[in-house]
Amino acid sequence: MNPRDGKTRREFLRVAGAAACAACAACAPGRRAHAQSQPEGQAGGPRPQVAVHDAMWYDRLPDKAVKCRLCPRECTVADVERGYCGVRENRGGDYKTLVYGALCSLNIDPIEKKPLFHYLPGTTALSVATAGCNMECKFCQNWNVSQYRPEQVDSLLVPPENLVRMAAARRCPSIAYTYTEPVVFAEYVHDTAALGRQQSVGSVMISNGYIREEALRQLCRHLTAVKVDLKAFTEKFYAEQCSGRLAPVLEALEVLKDIGIHTEIVVLIIPTLNDSAGELAAMARWLVARLGPDVPVHFSRFHPIYRVKNLPPTPVEMLDRARKISMDAGLRYVYVGNVPFHAGESTYCPSCGKTVIRRVGYNVDASGLRDGACRACGHKIPGVWSQEQALAFRPREKSAPPSPPPPPARAPAAS
């Protein structure tokens, strides 16, 4: 089910029917089982289930314990226990993911819904998710799958090769790992994205950015774009509203910059919690200094949900102010989201001011863009504008740390 769209079990069955046929062609029917006894790689209709697969990022410790190296929590997990995310389990000293291909959401979305505005505008993405998350955001739109274990969420088992085949058959140039948190199903992202590249299908990760550098770099060998939800610009907000930390997210953004992959950022503006002019200005200055003025930034409108129902929807004027503050700080491509028919949905040339890409909801007119540049003045617009460009991306090697300064010269010995 896709909780964002409020899909019912029946609707999920209909949307997922093609994938179910593909999965059943390759795998035998499965059965409901406890996490400890669910057979690996079996298929069936949508139902609560687990899909066991070896985890990639962990260390073995004494007494059959393991230490997860996937996200900044770095959970130490005893035998037969799970990590914070609830979807990774220690089985006798071997760490396992329990959601490898166990998709609780399967939809075809406009790429603008992610939102990605500077990546293949007007195209679609086959969008998937599993249960689980490594944060606990009180304002989560998809809390009824992100905050549950795989045994509690209806899912359909879809191996990587079947998902790639489905994207190609539906003429989706991209697969989007989205809705919940792709970091917790990173092995599936890694394998599917690698296979997708071989079949000329790109992969975009829609993430909270709560991931360690090693895993992020490995994923970006196969991804073609990343969108990061920057929840706020204070540690207080991350601790109180997300049970997380800001610093690792900023570090991940700098790693993405170093890698060179196309990255966009979304900030959900929540009244009284992360909307102060000082915080927004500090965020914008940091983004300009660390990521550059061309990184696209989206300010989205909050609606009361989950555990934050006491606050009103974000006033449009507040989003306009956030956009102005950010552009005054030097950001060139700043957008307003979740507000239909707002002028801030469109892309404007920072050189001549002409409309390069006009957006009205998910209707996109990119006639102002020619060969990745403003048709009116020729100014280069940063982004990924063709499938060939997306698939040609290769990550830059890790930058060497700056050399330490030479030691001070010794004073001459006294004669």
Sequence and secondary structure as in RCSB ss.txt:
>XXXX:A:sequence
MNPRDGKTRREFLRVAGAAACAACAACAPGRRAHAQSQPEGQAGGPRPQVAVHDAMWYDRLPDKAVKCRLCPREC
TVADVERGYCGVRENRGGDYKTLVYGALCSLNIDPIEKKPLFHYLPGTTALSVATAGCNMECKFCQNWNVSQYRP
EQVDSLLVPPENLVRMAAARRCPSIAYTYTEPVVFAEYVHDTAALGRQQSVGSVMISNGYIREEALRQLCRHLTA
VKVDLKAFTEKFYAEQCSGRLAPVLEALEVLKDIGIHTEIVVLIIPTLNDSAGELAAMARWLVARLGPDVPVHFS
RFHPIYRVKNLPPTPVEMLDRARKISMDAGLRYVYVGNVPFHAGESTYCPSCGKTVIRRVGYNVDASGLRDGACR
ACGHKIPGVWSQEQALAFRPREKSAPPSPPPPPARAPAAS
>XXXX:A:secstr
  TTTT  HHHHHHHTHHHHHHHHHHS B     TTT  TT B SSEE  B EE SSEEE GGG EEE SSTT  
EE TT B TTSSEEEETTEEEESBTTEESEEEEEEGGGTT SSBSTT EEEEEE S  S   TT TTHHHHTS G
GGSEEEE  HHHHHHHHHHTT SEEEE SS GGGGHHHHHHHHHHHHHTT EEEEEE     HHHHHHHHTT SE
EEEE   S HHHIIIIISS SHHHHHHHHHHHHHT  EEEEEEE TTTS  HHHHHHHHHHHHHHT TTS EEEE
E   BTTB SS    HHHHHHHHHHHHHTT S EEEES TT GGGSEE TTT  EEEEEETTEEE TTEETTEET
TT  B  SB SHHHHHH                       
